[in-house]
């Protein structure tokens, strides 16, 4: 990836990765990668800058290596598929704004989404807590699911655990209710559970308090690492608190020598780790039995919607996740490939472990076809792992079609929360601490965007139309920024779908993408770009 995109007028502060995001994405960043700028300018970022005085040419180099960027999107010059009810195949109807982006997932109970997008899990990292209102309200307004990640109850000082079970969970309640306040029937609030959450009785707490308003997600892993979740704390007393809560804290804050080192500044932070699952099992059969028993227990509690997230493990674990989730009639399986992001993971682990997203997702499609050939209704899938742009959404949906219903984004959907909060804090110093703003003033570059939220955010009046003028005072700027970014992603996706002559998400297929090099062809089983319709071409030439 290039650090500077002159066509869009974007620049990466740090080193860009496959997604176009910087390797290290900062909450206080003053810009301006494509996702950052899209969070205020919206669909303007779909086009080259300085129209009227420029021409622009592609510098595409996606033919190198195997990644989502080495997959090309096919366009077709006739036909139209998946037209929504009420539309004809007339050129007046087959325009990109008429592409229907709604999607749904679920086994018995369907969860509707306004676009095929969801957030990654935002758990006990402090950055998730600080910007939660922006993330959750933005997701609710857009109409997409958001996931409350693991350990939120365990790290909350105000939560009360009595006899090993949670009885009060104010931070978890805040996160759930923040989303539900603006939930209008599209999207979902999903709460993730790991080993510690299961021990603390989070599932029982949620079902008793919220019933079927909340979706429960079991976690096997993620694409960023192959150990449990981590956070870093700077306070010795808090580190001891977490240790007493049953977490692994490194170094051990209860040791006198560690406390002495902390006192003298040799040790300044502590890492809190979660436990690994299934360590007491030694066979696929044991894991399967335990998994099915857990699902049945949750069903007996009253859960109607249960999902699973798995990470960038090998092929056996992928097959287990898909087979078990299918047999258990789960509502969604999120498959997170290596190449995604995290709040805090061992860096060299992130760099060197796991199956890259495009390879894992290609195998997921392959395994789904095996299950389908046996007459099974394959669990609905979501693909995740370093995805950030509208072309990524299209490619992931097509690579896993017809089984993939959503694309899961992590860091990309956090950027608008950061940016909006920084703008709000700069324009309203009295709110800076509340919204976790990092700027004292708007950066000089903002002069071209304006000095009020109405000028800065292209989506401001769209949000106002949805919530009403009076309610706008309660909408954080980070949520407005998320709406604006989602609008850009939606419009870009509509354009790509219209170009492929696909007017509903369900109409997207693997025929809509191609391998840009032979290695990608071999690894993904996608046809090479010049092999597609080549026989048809010869028929035309020889007719």
C-alpha positions as CSV (number, residue, x, y, z in Angstrom):
1,X,0.0,0.0,0.0
2,X,1.2,3.5,-0.8
3,X,1.6,6.0,2.1
4,X,0.2,8.9,0.0
5,X,-2.8,8.7,-2.3
6,X,-2.6,11.8,-4.4
7,X,-5.8,11.0,-6.2
8,X,-8.0,11.1,-3.0
9,X,-5.7,13.6,-1.2
10,X,-5.1,11.2,1.6
11,X,-2.0,10.4,3.6
12,X,-1.2,7.7,6.2
13,X,0.5,9.0,9.3
14,X,2.2,5.6,9.8
15,X,2.9,2.6,7.6
16,X,-0.3,1.4,5.7
17,X,-1.3,-2.2,5.7
18,X,-3.6,-4.2,3.4
19,X,-6.7,-2.4,4.7
20,X,-5.3,1.1,4.0
21,X,-5.2,1.8,7.7
22,X,-2.0,2.6,9.5
23,X,-0.3,-0.3,11.3
24,X,-0.7,1.8,14.5
25,X,-4.0,3.7,14.5
26,X,-4.0,6.5,17.1
27,X,-7.1,8.0,18.7
28,X,-5.5,11.5,18.6
29,X,-4.5,11.3,14.9
30,X,-4.9,14.5,13.0
31,X,-5.3,12.6,9.7
32,X,-5.7,11.8,7.1
33,X,-6.0,8.3,5.8
34,X,-8.9,7.3,3.5
35,X,-11.1,6.0,6.4
36,X,-10.3,9.1,8.6
37,X,-11.3,11.5,5.8
38,X,-14.3,9.5,4.8
39,X,-15.6,9.9,8.4
40,X,-16.2,13.6,7.7
41,X,-16.4,13.9,3.9
42,X,-18.4,10.7,3.3
43,X,-19.1,9.6,-0.3
44,X,-17.0,12.5,-1.6
45,X,-14.0,10.1,-1.0
46,X,-15.3,7.8,-3.7
47,X,-14.0,10.2,-6.3
48,X,-10.7,11.9,-7.3
49,X,-10.1,15.3,-5.7
50,X,-10.0,18.6,-7.5
51,X,-12.5,17.7,-10.2
52,X,-12.3,19.9,-13.3
53,X,-8.6,20.6,-13.1
54,X,-7.3,17.0,-13.1
55,X,-7.4,13.6,-14.8
56,X,-6.6,10.5,-12.7
57,X,-5.1,7.2,-13.7
58,X,-4.9,4.0,-11.7
59,X,-1.5,3.0,-10.2
60,X,-2.9,-0.4,-9.3
61,X,-0.4,-3.1,-8.3
62,X,-2.8,-5.7,-6.9
63,X,-1.5,-8.4,-9.2
64,X,1.3,-9.1,-6.7
65,X,1.0,-11.7,-3.9
66,X,-2.2,-13.3,-2.4
67,X,-4.5,-10.9,-0.5
68,X,-7.9,-9.3,-0.8
69,X,-6.1,-6.7,-2.9
70,X,-5.1,-9.5,-5.4
71,X,-8.8,-10.2,-6.1
72,X,-10.4,-8.1,-8.9
73,X,-14.1,-7.3,-9.1
74,X,-15.9,-8.3,-12.4
75,X,-18.1,-5.9,-14.3
76,X,-20.7,-7.0,-16.8
77,X,-22.0,-5.1,-19.8
78,X,-25.6,-6.5,-19.9
79,X,-28.3,-7.9,-17.7
80,X,-29.5,-7.2,-14.2
81,X,-30.0,-9.7,-11.3
82,X,-31.7,-9.5,-7.9
83,X,-33.9,-6.5,-8.7
84,X,-35.9,-5.6,-5.6
85,X,-39.7,-5.8,-5.8
86,X,-41.2,-2.9,-7.7
87,X,-38.2,-2.4,-9.9
88,X,-38.0,-3.3,-13.6
89,X,-34.9,-4.0,-15.7
90,X,-35.3,-0.6,-17.3
91,X,-32.2,1.6,-17.3
92,X,-34.2,4.1,-15.3
93,X,-34.6,1.6,-12.5
94,X,-31.2,-0.1,-12.7
95,X,-29.2,2.8,-11.2
96,X,-26.8,2.4,-8.3
97,X,-28.9,4.3,-5.7
98,X,-31.6,1.5,-6.2
99,X,-29.3,-1.2,-5.1
100,X,-30.7,-2.8,-1.9
101,X,-28.0,-3.3,0.7
102,X,-30.2,-4.9,3.4
103,X,-29.0,-8.2,4.7
104,X,-30.1,-10.6,7.4
105,X,-28.6,-13.5,9.4
106,X,-30.0,-16.1,11.7
107,X,-31.3,-19.7,12.0
108,X,-34.7,-19.6,13.5
109,X,-34.9,-15.8,14.3
110,X,-33.7,-13.5,11.6
111,X,-31.7,-10.4,12.4
112,X,-32.0,-7.6,9.8
113,X,-29.2,-5.2,9.0
114,X,-29.4,-2.1,6.8
115,X,-26.2,-3.0,5.2
116,X,-24.0,-6.1,5.3
117,X,-21.6,-4.7,7.9
118,X,-20.9,-5.2,11.6
119,X,-18.3,-4.1,14.1
120,X,-15.7,-6.3,15.6
121,X,-15.7,-7.0,19.4
122,X,-15.0,-4.0,21.5
123,X,-14.2,-5.3,24.9
124,X,-12.3,-4.5,28.0
125,X,-9.7,-2.3,26.3
126,X,-10.0,1.2,27.7
127,X,-10.3,2.8,24.3
128,X,-13.5,0.8,23.8
129,X,-15.0,2.1,27.0
130,X,-14.0,5.7,26.3
131,X,-15.5,5.9,22.9
132,X,-18.4,3.5,23.4
133,X,-21.2,6.1,23.0
134,X,-19.9,7.1,19.6
135,X,-19.5,3.5,18.5
136,X,-22.8,2.2,19.8
137,X,-25.0,5.1,18.9
138,X,-23.4,5.3,15.4
139,X,-24.0,1.5,14.8
140,X,-27.6,1.8,16.0
141,X,-28.3,4.7,13.8
142,X,-26.8,3.0,10.8
143,X,-28.6,-0.2,11.6
144,X,-25.7,-2.7,11.9
145,X,-24.7,-5.0,14.8
146,X,-22.1,-4.1,17.3
147,X,-20.3,-6.6,19.6
148,X,-19.5,-5.9,23.2
149,X,-16.3,-7.8,23.6
150,X,-15.0,-10.1,26.4
151,X,-14.2,-9.2,30.0
152,X,-16.2,-6.1,30.3
153,X,-17.8,-7.3,33.5
154,X,-14.6,-8.6,35.0
155,X,-12.5,-5.5,34.7
156,X,-15.3,-3.2,35.9
157,X,-14.4,-2.0,39.4
158,X,-18.1,-1.2,40.1
159,X,-19.4,-4.6,39.1
160,X,-20.4,-6.9,42.0
161,X,-19.6,-10.6,41.9
162,X,-21.3,-12.5,44.7
163,X,-20.6,-16.2,45.3
164,X,-18.7,-16.3,42.0
165,X,-21.6,-14.8,39.9
166,X,-22.2,-11.3,38.7
167,X,-25.1,-9.4,40.4
168,X,-24.4,-5.9,39.2
169,X,-22.6,-4.9,36.0
170,X,-22.9,-1.1,35.4
171,X,-20.4,-0.9,32.6
172,X,-22.0,-3.8,30.7
173,X,-25.5,-2.2,31.3
174,X,-24.2,1.1,30.0
175,X,-23.0,-0.4,26.8
176,X,-26.2,-2.4,26.1
177,X,-28.6,0.4,26.9
178,X,-26.6,2.9,24.9
179,X,-27.2,0.9,21.8
180,X,-30.8,-0.1,22.6
181,X,-31.8,3.6,23.1
182,X,-31.4,4.1,19.3
183,X,-32.1,0.6,18.1
184,X,-35.0,0.7,15.6
185,X,-35.3,-3.0,14.5
186,X,-32.1,-3.2,12.4
187,X,-28.8,-4.4,13.7
188,X,-28.2,-6.1,17.1
189,X,-26.3,-5.7,20.3
190,X,-24.2,-8.8,20.7
191,X,-22.3,-9.6,24.0
192,X,-19.2,-11.9,23.8
193,X,-18.2,-14.4,26.4
194,X,-14.9,-16.0,27.2
195,X,-13.8,-18.4,30.0
196,X,-13.9,-15.7,32.7
197,X,-17.2,-14.3,31.6
198,X,-18.7,-17.8,31.6
199,X,-17.4,-18.4,35.2
200,X,-18.8,-15.0,36.3
201,X,-22.3,-15.9,35.1
202,X,-22.5,-13.2,32.4
203,X,-25.0,-15.3,30.3
204,X,-27.3,-15.7,33.2
205,X,-27.1,-12.0,34.1
206,X,-28.0,-10.9,30.6
207,X,-30.9,-13.2,30.0
208,X,-32.5,-12.3,33.3
209,X,-32.2,-8.6,32.7
210,X,-32.6,-8.2,28.9
211,X,-34.2,-11.4,27.6
212,X,-34.0,-11.8,23.8
213,X,-32.9,-8.2,23.2
214,X,-29.3,-9.3,23.4
215,X,-27.5,-11.8,21.2
216,X,-24.9,-13.9,22.9
217,X,-21.5,-14.7,21.3
218,X,-19.2,-17.5,22.3
219,X,-15.5,-16.8,21.5
220,X,-12.9,-19.3,20.3
221,X,-10.4,-16.7,19.2
222,X,-9.6,-13.8,16.9
223,X,-7.3,-13.1,14.0
224,X,-4.9,-10.9,15.9
225,X,-3.6,-13.5,18.4
226,X,-3.9,-17.1,19.5
227,X,-4.1,-16.4,23.3
228,X,-6.7,-14.8,25.4
229,X,-7.5,-11.1,25.5
230,X,-5.2,-8.5,27.2
231,X,-5.3,-5.1,28.6
232,X,-2.5,-3.0,30.1
233,X,-3.0,-1.1,33.4
234,X,-0.8,1.5,35.0
235,X,-2.2,1.4,38.5
236,X,-0.8,-1.1,41.1
237,X,-4.0,-1.3,43.1
238,X,-6.0,-1.9,40.0
239,X,-3.6,-4.7,38.9
240,X,-4.0,-6.3,42.3
241,X,-7.8,-6.0,42.0
242,X,-7.7,-7.8,38.6
243,X,-5.5,-10.5,40.1
244,X,-8.0,-11.0,42.9
245,X,-10.8,-11.1,40.3
246,X,-9.1,-14.3,39.0
247,X,-7.2,-12.9,36.0
248,X,-3.7,-13.7,35.0
249,X,-1.7,-10.5,35.6
250,X,1.9,-10.2,34.4
251,X,4.1,-9.4,36.2
252,X,2.4,-10.6,39.4
253,X,1.4,-7.4,41.3
254,X,1.2,-9.3,44.6
255,X,4.9,-10.2,44.7
256,X,6.9,-7.9,47.0
257,X,9.8,-7.6,44.4
258,X,7.4,-6.6,41.7
259,X,5.8,-3.9,43.9
260,X,9.3,-2.6,44.8
261,X,10.2,-2.4,41.1
262,X,6.9,-0.6,40.4
263,X,7.7,1.8,43.2
264,X,11.0,2.7,41.7
265,X,9.7,3.0,38.1
266,X,11.4,-0.1,36.7
267,X,8.0,-1.6,36.1
268,X,5.3,0.9,35.1
269,X,2.5,-1.3,33.6
270,X,0.9,-4.6,34.1
271,X,-0.7,-6.8,31.5
272,X,-4.0,-8.6,32.3
273,X,-4.6,-11.8,30.3
274,X,-7.6,-14.1,29.8
275,X,-7.5,-17.8,30.0
276,X,-7.5,-20.2,27.1
277,X,-10.5,-22.4,26.4
278,X,-10.6,-26.2,25.9
279,X,-7.2,-26.8,27.4
280,X,-8.6,-29.8,29.4
281,X,-9.7,-31.6,26.2
282,X,-7.5,-33.7,23.9
283,X,-9.8,-34.6,21.0
284,X,-12.3,-33.2,18.5
285,X,-15.0,-35.4,20.0
286,X,-14.5,-33.9,23.5
287,X,-14.6,-30.4,22.2
288,X,-17.8,-31.1,20.2
289,X,-19.5,-32.7,23.2
290,X,-18.6,-29.8,25.4
291,X,-19.6,-27.2,22.8
292,X,-23.0,-28.8,22.2
293,X,-23.7,-29.1,25.9
294,X,-22.9,-25.4,26.4
295,X,-25.2,-24.4,23.5
296,X,-28.0,-26.5,25.0
297,X,-27.5,-24.9,28.4
298,X,-27.8,-21.5,26.8
299,X,-30.9,-22.5,24.9
300,X,-32.4,-23.8,28.2
301,X,-31.7,-20.4,29.8
302,X,-33.8,-18.8,27.1
303,X,-31.3,-17.6,24.4
304,X,-32.9,-17.5,21.0
305,X,-29.9,-16.1,19.2
306,X,-26.4,-17.4,19.7
307,X,-23.3,-16.7,17.6
308,X,-19.7,-17.9,17.6
309,X,-16.4,-16.1,16.7
310,X,-13.4,-18.1,15.7
311,X,-9.9,-16.9,14.9
312,X,-7.1,-17.6,12.4
313,X,-6.4,-21.2,13.6
314,X,-5.7,-24.0,11.1
315,X,-8.0,-26.0,8.9
316,X,-9.1,-28.5,11.6
317,X,-10.4,-25.7,13.9
318,X,-12.1,-24.0,11.0
319,X,-13.9,-27.2,10.1
320,X,-14.9,-27.7,13.7
321,X,-16.3,-24.2,14.0
322,X,-18.3,-24.5,10.8
323,X,-19.6,-28.1,11.5
324,X,-20.4,-27.5,15.1
325,X,-22.1,-24.1,14.5
326,X,-24.1,-25.6,11.7
327,X,-25.2,-28.6,13.7
328,X,-26.1,-26.4,16.7
329,X,-28.1,-24.1,14.4
330,X,-26.2,-21.1,15.5
331,X,-27.2,-17.7,14.0
332,X,-23.8,-16.5,12.9
333,X,-20.2,-17.6,12.7
334,X,-17.6,-14.9,12.4
335,X,-14.4,-16.1,10.9
336,X,-11.6,-13.7,11.7
337,X,-8.4,-14.1,9.7
338,X,-4.9,-13.0,10.4
339,X,-4.3,-9.5,9.3
340,X,-6.8,-7.7,11.5
341,X,-6.2,-5.5,14.5
342,X,-6.5,-5.3,18.2
343,X,-6.3,-3.0,21.2
344,X,-3.4,-4.8,22.7
345,X,-1.7,-8.1,21.6
346,X,1.8,-9.3,21.6
347,X,3.2,-7.6,18.5
348,X,5.3,-10.3,17.1
349,X,2.5,-12.7,17.6
350,X,0.2,-10.5,15.5
351,X,2.9,-10.3,12.9
352,X,3.7,-14.0,12.6
353,X,0.8,-16.3,13.7
354,X,-2.3,-17.6,12.0
355,X,-3.8,-18.0,8.5
356,X,-4.2,-14.8,6.5
357,X,-7.8,-13.7,6.1
358,X,-8.2,-14.3,2.3
359,X,-6.8,-17.9,2.6
360,X,-9.0,-18.7,5.7
361,X,-12.1,-17.3,4.0
362,X,-11.4,-19.2,0.8
363,X,-11.2,-22.5,2.8
364,X,-14.4,-21.5,4.7
365,X,-16.3,-21.3,1.4
366,X,-14.8,-24.7,0.4
367,X,-15.9,-26.3,3.7
368,X,-19.4,-24.7,3.5
369,X,-19.9,-26.3,0.1
370,X,-19.1,-29.7,1.6
371,X,-21.6,-29.2,4.4
372,X,-24.2,-28.0,1.9
373,X,-23.6,-31.0,-0.3
374,X,-24.7,-33.2,2.6
375,X,-28.0,-31.4,2.8
376,X,-27.2,-29.2,5.8
377,X,-28.3,-25.6,6.2
378,X,-24.9,-24.0,6.6
379,X,-24.6,-21.5,9.4
380,X,-24.6,-17.9,8.2
381,X,-21.1,-16.5,8.0
382,X,-19.4,-13.2,8.7
383,X,-15.8,-12.6,7.4
384,X,-13.3,-10.4,9.3
385,X,-9.6,-9.7,9.2
386,X,-8.1,-6.4,8.0
387,X,-11.1,-5.2,6.0
388,X,-11.9,-1.5,5.7
389,X,-13.2,-0.4,2.4
390,X,-16.3,-0.9,0.2
391,X,-14.3,-3.0,-2.2
392,X,-13.3,-5.3,0.7
393,X,-17.0,-5.7,1.6
394,X,-17.9,-6.7,-2.0
395,X,-15.0,-9.1,-2.3
396,X,-15.6,-10.8,1.0
397,X,-19.3,-11.2,0.3
398,X,-18.5,-12.7,-3.2
399,X,-15.7,-14.9,-2.0
400,X,-18.0,-16.6,0.5
401,X,-21.3,-16.4,-1.4
402,X,-24.0,-17.4,-0.7
403,X,-23.0,-18.2,2.9
404,X,-21.5,-14.8,3.9
405,X,-24.1,-12.3,5.1
406,X,-21.9,-9.7,6.8
407,X,-18.4,-8.3,6.7
408,X,-17.0,-7.6,10.2
409,X,-14.8,-4.5,10.6
410,X,-12.8,-3.6,13.7
411,X,-10.4,-0.7,13.6
412,X,-12.0,0.9,10.5
413,X,-15.3,1.5,12.4
414,X,-13.5,2.9,15.4
415,X,-11.7,5.7,13.5
416,X,-14.9,7.8,13.1
417,X,-15.4,7.5,16.8
418,X,-12.0,8.9,17.5
419,X,-12.2,11.6,14.9
420,X,-15.7,12.8,15.9
421,X,-14.8,12.9,19.5
422,X,-11.7,15.0,18.8
423,X,-13.7,17.4,16.7
424,X,-16.4,17.7,19.5
425,X,-13.7,18.3,22.2
426,X,-12.0,21.0,20.1
427,X,-15.3,22.8,19.3
428,X,-16.7,22.4,22.8
429,X,-13.9,22.4,25.4
430,X,-16.4,21.8,28.2
431,X,-17.2,18.4,26.7
432,X,-13.6,17.4,25.9
433,X,-13.1,15.1,28.9
434,X,-16.6,13.5,28.6
435,X,-16.1,12.6,25.0
436,X,-12.4,11.7,25.4
437,X,-11.3,14.3,22.9
438,X,-7.6,14.7,22.2
439,X,-7.4,18.0,20.4
440,X,-7.4,21.5,22.0
441,X,-8.2,23.1,18.7
442,X,-9.1,22.0,15.2
443,X,-5.9,21.3,13.2
444,X,-5.1,23.8,10.5
445,X,-6.1,21.4,7.8
446,X,-9.7,21.6,9.0
447,X,-10.0,25.1,7.6
448,X,-11.1,23.6,4.3
449,X,-13.8,21.5,6.0
450,X,-15.4,24.2,8.2
451,X,-15.6,25.1,11.8
452,X,-19.0,23.7,12.9
453,X,-20.3,20.2,12.9
454,X,-22.9,21.1,10.2
455,X,-20.0,22.1,7.9
456,X,-17.5,19.4,8.8
457,X,-19.7,16.3,8.7
458,X,-21.3,15.5,5.3
459,X,-23.8,13.3,7.1
460,X,-24.9,15.8,9.8
461,X,-28.3,16.6,8.3
462,X,-28.9,12.9,7.4
463,X,-28.6,12.1,11.1
464,X,-30.7,15.1,12.1
465,X,-33.4,13.9,9.7
466,X,-33.4,10.5,11.4
467,X,-33.4,11.5,15.0
468,X,-35.0,14.9,14.9
469,X,-33.5,18.4,15.4
470,X,-34.1,18.3,19.2
471,X,-32.4,15.0,19.7
472,X,-29.2,16.1,17.9
473,X,-27.9,17.5,21.1
474,X,-27.6,14.0,22.5
475,X,-25.8,12.5,19.4
476,X,-22.0,12.5,19.9
477,X,-20.0,13.7,16.9
478,X,-18.3,10.3,16.8
479,X,-21.7,8.7,16.0
480,X,-22.2,11.3,13.2
481,X,-18.8,10.5,11.9
482,X,-19.6,6.8,11.9
483,X,-22.8,7.5,9.9
484,X,-20.8,9.5,7.4
485,X,-18.3,6.8,6.9
486,X,-21.0,4.1,6.6
487,X,-22.7,6.3,4.0
488,X,-19.5,6.3,1.9
489,X,-19.1,2.6,2.3
490,X,-22.7,2.0,1.4
491,X,-22.6,4.2,-1.7
492,X,-19.3,2.7,-2.9
493,X,-20.7,-0.8,-2.4
494,X,-23.9,0.1,-4.3
495,X,-21.7,1.3,-7.2
496,X,-19.7,-1.9,-7.3
497,X,-22.8,-4.0,-7.1
498,X,-24.5,-2.0,-9.9
499,X,-21.4,-2.5,-12.0
500,X,-21.7,-6.2,-11.5
501,X,-25.4,-5.9,-12.3
502,X,-26.4,-7.2,-8.8
503,X,-29.1,-5.2,-7.1
504,X,-29.4,-7.1,-3.9
505,X,-26.8,-8.5,-1.6
506,X,-28.1,-12.1,-2.0
507,X,-27.5,-11.8,-5.7
508,X,-23.7,-11.4,-5.3
509,X,-21.8,-14.5,-6.3
510,X,-18.3,-15.8,-6.8
511,X,-18.7,-15.1,-10.5
512,X,-18.4,-11.5,-9.6
513,X,-14.7,-11.7,-8.6
514,X,-11.5,-13.0,-10.2
515,X,-8.0,-13.9,-9.3
516,X,-5.5,-11.2,-10.4
517,X,-2.6,-13.7,-10.5
518,X,-2.1,-17.4,-10.7
519,X,-1.1,-17.9,-7.1
520,X,-4.3,-16.3,-6.0
521,X,-6.2,-18.5,-8.4
522,X,-4.5,-21.6,-6.9
523,X,-5.1,-20.6,-3.3
524,X,-8.7,-19.3,-3.5
525,X,-10.0,-21.5,-6.4
526,X,-11.2,-18.3,-8.1
527,X,-10.7,-18.4,-11.8
528,X,-7.9,-16.3,-13.3
529,X,-9.2,-13.0,-14.6
530,X,-8.7,-13.7,-18.3
531,X,-10.1,-17.2,-18.1
532,X,-13.5,-16.0,-17.0
533,X,-16.0,-16.2,-20.0
534,X,-13.1,-16.9,-22.3
535,X,-15.0,-19.8,-23.9
536,X,-18.0,-17.5,-24.4
537,X,-15.7,-15.0,-26.0
538,X,-14.4,-17.6,-28.5
539,X,-18.0,-18.6,-29.4
540,X,-18.7,-15.0,-30.2
541,X,-15.6,-14.7,-32.3
542,X,-16.3,-17.9,-34.2
543,X,-20.0,-17.3,-34.7
